[in-house]
Amino acid sequence: MSQPQTQTESRRMTAEEYLAVERTSPGRHEYVNGEVVAMTGASWPHVAVVANLAVALDTQLSPRGSRAVTNDLRVRIGARREYVYPDVVVVCGQPELEEGVFDTLLNPVLIAEVLSPATRDYDRREKWEKYRQIASLRDYLVLSPERPHVERYSRQDERFWLFSETVQFDAVLPLDSVGCTLALRDVYAGVLDTPAAAPRDLSSPGTE
């Protein structure tokens, strides 16, 4: 999940109230299920994987007019107007913005979250369920910051998503939705010094 590896200070308000407060707040907050949730700091492996992932994607995307950005850009989810800060977001073509203000994105094509102990289940379940409401979204990546491990959910049609899992340090993951590839060696550079074998994650249903 984006920079909240722990979330606190939950309080309720309307979406309009949340946006008004958030746009002047020195800190970041997500707005989920009618509640405002403060976001706190992240570990070094989490921050490093997020930075590596964004650079690896943006280096390939920016010459073609697409961009990969990190977790300062807010994304709106669904008609209920929930707002989150994904770790990495890819936009292809012209960004669609809520109210014409360049701080809330409506049309991400790819979203990636890096796991933490506090948000692991949320990113894989409740947050993933919410992300599926975004019509433009084609790929959702969930990455471990501790070992080579990328879970990918790829949209096949309006109702069906294909799950795959990549666990090899030297693997290269094709991302057809954004027209690039993702080398795990680049994602984990400076985080994993050696390509340690990845143990089987029993919470994941398949392996690529």
WOGI-V873076 format. One record per helix or strand of 3 or more residues. SS is the DSSP state (H for helix, E for strand). FROM is the first residue (numbers start at 1). TO is the last residue. If there is no record, write none. Layout:
# WOGI-V873076
{{SS | FROM | TO} {SS | FROM | TO}}
This chain:
# WOGI-V873076
{{E | 7 | 12} {H | 15 | 22} {E | 29 | 32} {E | 35 | 39} {H | 44 | 64} {E | 66 | 70} {E | 74 | 77} {E | 82 | 84} {E | 88 | 92} {H | 98 | 100} {E | 110 | 114} {H | 120 | 124} {H | 126 | 131} {E | 139 | 143} {E | 150 | 155} {E | 161 | 166} {E | 172 | 175} {E | 180 | 183} {H | 184 | 187}}
